[in-house]
Amino acid sequence: MVSGSGEGRSAQASRLEDLMRRRGVVEAWDAFEEMQRRGLFVDRFAVSRMLMKTAGDGLARGYAAKVRRALNLTEGFVRAHPQHADEVLFNALLDTCCRIRDLCRMEATVKSMRALQVRPSHVTLGILVKAYGRAGDVRRVLQVWEEMAEQRQQANAVTYGCMIDACVRCGSVRKATEIFQEMKRQGRHRNTVLYTMLIKGHGLERNLQAALAVFREMREEGVPCNIITYNSIIDVCVKCSDMGTAEELAREVLSPLSGVQPDLVTFSTLLKGYCRAGNLDQALQVVDTILQRGLRCDELIYNTLIDGCVKTGEVCTGVGIFAEMTDLGVRPSSITHSILVRLCQLDGCKEGADEAVAQLYEHHGLQRPAALSERGSRAHGGAGRPRGQHSGMGRGGGGGGASRRKPPPLQQAERRPEPAQGCGPPQPAPPGLWAGPEAASPMAGGLMPYTARPGVGLPQGVRGPA
C-alpha cells in the first residue's frame, strides 16, 4: 500500500500538521481517527506533536474531554503499531497524564513502556518526579529518583529543577538542598529558576535566614534575579514579619538600575505585609502606586485591604474600599463576603452582620455568592440597586476630606540587621518606602478614599451605633 511507504507517511503527517495549524487540533484528531479506520499509517512524530498541543491548551473549552480522547487515540496507536512507539511518544503520554493528574494512567503507561522495552530518558525522569511532586507523594518522588540512576547521570537543569520543585512541594526542603549541592559540585547550579525554587522552599518553612543566604549566594555566583525571584524573597520577608527587609528589596526592584519590572504580585505581597502589621496607611499608599503604574487591582488586593481594615477596626474605610471595588467592576467572591461579615461585626452588628452585608450588596446592585444567597433568600427578595444616592464612599464620594497629594518619591532608609531565624510577631513597618516627611494621603490622586466619617455612605442597617 502506498500509504505504508515513507512518502505516504510523510504525506499523512503533513496533512495532519496543516489541519492542526489551520483548523485546530480537534479536526486534526478527527482526521487521524479516520486514517486509522482506513488503515493509513501516520508517523509517531505527528501523533506526539498533536498530543502535546492538546495537553498544552489548558484554557480550551472541554479541555478534559479533549485530552482524554487524545490519550485514547494515542494509546490505540501504540497498540496498533508497537514497533513505532518510541521514548518521545511515551514521554508525551506521560506528560499529558501528569498535566491532568491521572497517576493511575501514568503508571500504566510506564508499564507499557517497560513491556515494549523502550528506554526512558532524563526527560522521563523529570516528568515522573514532577507528577508525584504535584500529588505530594514524597515517597514516590524519592523512589523514582533513586531507581533511575542512569537517567540521573544524563539529567540537565530542567530535570534537576523538576526534582527540586517536587521536593519543595512535598515539604522536603532538606532533600531539595542536597540535590542543589550535588549540582554545585558538578558546576551546574547557576540557574535562576533553581535558586528561586530554593528561596520558595525556605519560605514555606518560614526560614528567613536560609532564604536570604540563598539570595545572597545567587548574587555572589552572578546568577541574574528576575521578578519572580524578588517576589519570592519579599514574600518570605512578609511571612516572617520583616517588613524592613521587604522594603529594602522593594526599593531595589523599583530602582531604574535593577533591570526588572515590578508586577502586581510585587505590590500585593507588600500590601499583604502592611495589612498584617496593621499599617493600613502604607497599604493604601501601595495601592496608589499600583494605580499610578497603570496596573489593575484585582479581587485579592481588595480582599487584603478590607481584611486589613478588620484588623485595624477601620469599618468605614473598609466599606469604602468595597464600594470602590464594585465601582471598578471587580466582582467580590465568597471570601470577600466573609471578610465583610467580620467587618460589620466590628461595627456593632454582631447579631445581624449577615443581614447588614446583604444590605450592603443590595445597595451596590450585587447578588451575594450563590450558597449565601440561598441561605438568606427568605430575608432578601431582590438584588437590584435601591433608589437614592450612591454610596459616598465610592468614586469621588464625600468620604472624608483627606488631602489628595501625590506621594513623594521613595526615600532611603537605614539598613536593618537581618532578624534571627524564625518569625516574630508582626511589627508595623516604619515610614520610609512610601511615606514622606509629611503624612500624605496614600491614595492621593486615586479613586479610593483614605479616611471616612463614621456612617457616611453606609446603607441603612449597616451603620453602627451613633
N, C-alpha and C positions, 0 to 999 in steps of 0.2 A: 504493500500500500504506500502511495506517495507520501501520505501524512506521517508515516513512520520514519521517513528519511530525515537527514539533517536539515535539508531545505524546507521540508514540510513542517518540521518542528519549529523552525525559525519563523515561518510564516504565521503559524498559530500564535506563537508568543508575541509577535509584532502586533497582531490583531488585538490581542488582549491588552497590551500596553497602550495601544491607540485608543481603545474603548475606555480604559481607565482614565486617560488624560482628558478625553473629550466628553464622555458621558457619565463618568463616575465609576467607582469600584463596584457598586451593586450590579450595574449592567455587565461589567467585566465578569463577575461571578456567574451571572445568568448565561453568558456565552460559554464560559468554562464548563458549566454543568451540561450544556447542550453538546459540547465537544466530547465530554466523557461518555454521554449516552451514545454518540455516533462512533465511538471507538477511536476518536482522533487524539493523538498524543500531544501534550503540552510539556515543555521542559520545566524542570523544578525551579529554575530561577524566576520565571514569571509567576509561578504559584507563590513562592516566598515573598516576592515584592507585593503581590496582591494581599496576602495575609498581613504583612507588616503595615500596609496602607490602611487596611480595615481596622487593625488594632490601634493604630495611632490616631484615628479620628474619633476621639473620645467625646466630642461635642455633638456628634451626628445624632439625629432623631432615630430612636430604635436601636441604639448602639449595641446593647446586649444581644438582641436577636440577630443582628448582622454579624457580630463576632462569632456567635455560636454556629451560625450557618457556615461561615468561612472556615471555622475549625472542622466542622463535619466534612466539608468538601475536601479540605486538605488531608485529613486523616484517610478519607476514601482514596485519594490519590496515592498515598503511601501504601495502602493495602493493595491497590491495583498495580503499582509499579515499585515494589520494594527495592529493586536494584537501582533505582534512580533517587532514592531518598538519601540525602547527604546531611552532614552536620549543619549546614546553613539552613536547610529546610526545617530540621528538628529544632534548631535554635529559635526560628520564627514561631514554631508551635509552642515552645516552652515560654518564650517571652509573652506571647498572647495569653497563655494561661496565667502567667504572673500578673499581667495587667488587669485581668478580670478576677484575680484572686481565687482561681479554681485549682487548689493544690492537688486534689484527687486526680484531676485530669492531667495535671503537670507530671505527677508521679507515674501515671500510666504511660505517658509519653516517654519518660526516662526508661521505663521497662522495655518499651518498643524499640527504643534507640539501642539498648543493650542487646536485645534479641537479634537485631539486624547487624550487630557488630559495627555500629557507627561510632567512631571515636569522638568523645566530647573534647571541646577546646576550652581555653581560658574564658571565652565568651560564655560558654555553657555554665561554667563555674560561677561567673558573675550573676547570671540570671537566676540560678538556683538560690544563692545566698540572699539575693535581693528579695526573692519571693518569700523565703522563710523569715527574713527580717521584717517584711511588711506584716507577716502573720504573728510576729512577736515570739517566734519559736527559736529561742537561742540555742537549745539543744541541737536542733537540726542544722542550724547555721554552722555551729562549730563542727558537727559531724561531717557535713559535706566538705567543709574547708580542710579537715584532716584527711578525709578519704581521697580527695582529688589532688594528691601531692604533685603528680606530674603536671597537671594544669596550673598549679600554683607557680611552678617554675617558669611558665610562659606568661604569667599574669602581667598586665600593664597597669597604668594608673587608674583606668576605668574599672578594672576588676578589683583592684585594691579599694577603690572608692566604694564599690558595691558592698564589699565586706565590712569596711569601717562604718558605713551608713547602717548596715544591718545590725552590727554590734551596738551602735548608739541607740537605734530604735528599740532594741531589746534591753536597754539599760546596762549593757556590759561595756562601760567606757574603759575599764582597765584592759580588756581584750583589744578594744579598738586602739588604745595607746600602744599596746605590744606590737600590733601589726604595723602601726605607723613607724615605730622604732626599727622594725625589720626593714621597712622601706628606706629609712635613713641610712642604715648600714649599707644598703645597696646603692645609695646616692640617687634614689628615685622618688624622693619625698617632696620636692619643690613644686607643689601644685596648690593653687588657690582653693580648689574645692575640698581637698583633703584637710587642709588646715581649718577651713571653715566648719567642716563636719566635727572636728575635734572640739572646737570652741562651743558648738551647739551641744555636744555631749556633756562637756563640763557645766554648761548652763543648766541642763536637765538635773544635774546633781547639785546645783547651786554652789559650785566650787569656783568662786570668782578668782582666787589666786591662780588656779591652774589655767583658767581661760585666758587671763591676762598674760600669763607666761607663754602660752601658745601664740598669742597675738604678737608679743614682743619678738619671739623667735622667728615668726613669719617675716617680720621686717628685717631682722638680722640676716636671714637667709636670702633676702632680696626677692621674696615672693610677693607679687602685687596683691593688694587688698581691693576687692570690689565692693559694691554697695551691700551685697549680701553678707560679706564678712563684717563690715561695720555694723549693719543692723543686728547681726548675731551677737557681737561683743557688747553693744549697747543694751541689748535685751538681757544679757547676763547681769550687767550692772544694775538694771532696773529690778530684776528678780532678787538681787542681793542688797537692794535698798541703798546703793551707792550712786546717788544722783550727781554727785560732784564729778566722778569719773565719767559718767554718762554724758555730762555736759561737755567735758573736755573732748571726748570723742566726737560728739556732735559738732563742736567747733571746728575740728579737723575736717569733717566731711563738708561743712559749709564754706571752708576756705577755697578760694579760686585755685590754689595750688594742689588741692587734693587729687584732682584727676577723676573724681567720681561725682555723681549727681545724687543728692538725697532724694528718696522717693516717699510715698505715702507711709510705707512701713517705718521708715526712719522717724518721721514725726509722730506717728501713732504710738510707737514704742516709748518715746519721750513723754508724750501726753499721758500714757498709762502710768509712768513712773511718778509724774507730778500729782496725778489724781490719787494714787496710792499713798503718797506722802501728805495728802491733804492740802496741797498747794494749788488751789483752783485758779488763782490769778495767773500763774505761769502756764498752767494748762491751757487757759484761754488765749494766752499770747502765742502758744504753739499753733493753735487753730488759725489765728490771724496770719501767721507765717504760711500756713498751708494755703490759705486763700490767696495771699499775695503772690505765691508761686504758681497760681493757676491750677492747683490740684483740687480735686473734689472730695469733700468729706463724705465718708460712707457711714453705714449703719454702725459699724464697730466704733468709730470715733465718737459718734453721738452717744452711743450707749456708755462708753467710757466716761464721757463728760457728765452725763446725767448721774452715773454711779458716783462720780467724784462729788457731785452736789449732795448726794445722800450722805457721803462720809463727812462733809463739812456742814451739813444742815442748811444748805442754800436752796430752800424749796422753790422760791420764786425764780431764781436763776435757772434751776433745773427745768421748770415748766416752760420758761422762755426758750431754753435750748431745744426742748421738744417741739415748740411752735416753729422754730427756725428749721428744724429737721423736716417737718411736714411741708413748710413753705417751699423748701428746695427740692421737694419730690423724693426724699429718701424715705422708703417705706419702713415703718417700725415693725419689729418682729415680736415674738412671744417673750424674748429676752428683754426687749425694751419695755414691754408691758409689766413684767415682774419688777424691773427696776423702778418704774413709775409708782407701782403699788407701795414699795418701800419708801419712796419719796413722800407720797401722800400720808403715810403713817407718821412721818415726822411732823406733819402739819396739823396734827390733832385729829386725824381721820382714821385712827387705828381700827375702829369697828367697821367703818364704811369706806375703807380705802379702795376696794374693788369697784364700788359704785362711783366713787369720785373719779377714778381713772376712766370708767366707762363714759362719764360725762365729758371728760377731757377729750376722749376720742371723738365723741359725737360733736363736740364743739368745733373740731377740725375736720369734720366730714369724713371720718375714718371708721372702718369696721375693725373691731378687735380681732385678734387671732382666732381661728375657727373654733378650737376647743373651748376657749374662754367665752366666745360669743354664744355658743350653745348653752354653756352653763348659766349665762346671765340673760338669756333671751326673754325670760318671763318679765324681767325688770326693765328691759330696754327693747323697745319695738323697732325703731328705725335707726339709721346711721347717717342721716342727712345733716348738713350743717344748719344749725338754728339761725333764725334771722337775728339781725343785730350787728353790733360792732365786732370786727375781727379782734382777736387777742392782741392786747397792747404789747405783749412780749414778742411779737413776731417782727416782720420786716418793717423797720423804721418806726416801731411802736414806741409809745411813751414809757419805755421800760424803766428808766431811772435817771436820766440826765447825766450819765457818765461822760466825761470828756472824751472826745474822739480824736486822738492824735496818733500819728504813725509811731510805732515803737522805734526807739533808737537802734543804731547798729549794735551788733554783738560786741560785748566788751570782754576784755581779758580778765580772767580770774586766776588767783594764785593756785599753783598745783597742789593738790591734796595728796597726802601719803596714801598708798594703797591699803585698804582695810584688811584685817585678818581674814583667813579663810572662813567661809560660812556667811550667814546673813544675820544682821542685827535687826532691831525694829525699824520701821520706816522713819526716815528723818526728812523734814522739809528741806528742799533744796534751797541754797542761798541765792539771792539775786545775782545776776552776772551774765547769764547766757542770753536772756531775753529782755530783762528789765534794765532801765537806765537809772540815773540818779534821782529822777522823779518817778512817781508811780503812774505810768502811762496806762491808758486803757488797753488791755491786751487785744481787744477786738476792734481797735481803732480803725476806722475806715471800712470795717467789715459789716456783716449783717447781724451777727449775734449780739444780744445785749450783754453788757458786762455786769451791771447791777440792776436791781429792780426794787421798787417799793412794795411792801407786803400787800398781797391781794391784787395788784394791778394785773390786768389781763387774764385773771383766772375765771373760768366759768363758775356759775353759782353751784355750790356743792363741793367744790374743790378747795375753796378758801378755808384757811384755818380760823381759829377763834381770834377775834379782834384783840 
